[in-house]
Amino acid sequence: MIVRGTELASELRRRHLGRSELHACLTRTASSTWVPGATLNEAPSELLMLAALSLADAVARPAAVQAVSPLTRGAPPDTSVSW
């Protein structure tokens, strides 16, 4: 089923899952995500968290940042000095 971010945020709050920052991010988005099952309360909590994190990650990062290679993500900053 397709679930809007606001619906997902309210279900996470109901189950006492996730942080308030995640809930806030999901309520600010107009995006939606896919969750397996006929109704939202049938989905396992683990899958809801994965769906919420992927939706929040897609909302938080602009398209230009998403194009960065996964190998460079998390790399330490370049501290070399060129004279």
Residue pairs with C-beta under 8 A, 6 or more apart in sequence:
1 34
1 35
1 36
1 37
1 38
1 39
1 40
2 32
2 33
2 34
3 32
3 33
3 34
3 35
3 40
3 51
4 30
4 31
4 32
5 25
5 26
5 27
5 28
5 29
5 30
5 31
5 32
5 33
5 55
5 59
6 26
6 27
7 40
8 26
8 33
8 35
8 40
8 48
8 51
8 52
8 55
9 22
9 23
9 24
9 26
9 27
9 52
11 40
11 41
11 48
12 18
12 22
12 23
12 26
12 48
12 49
12 52
13 23
15 45
15 48
17 45
17 48
17 49
18 49
18 52
22 52
22 53
22 56
25 56
25 59
25 60
26 52
26 55
26 56
26 59
28 59
29 55
29 56
29 59
31 55
31 58
31 59
32 55
33 51
33 52
33 54
33 55
34 51
35 43
35 47
35 48
35 51
36 43
36 47
37 43
40 48
58 66
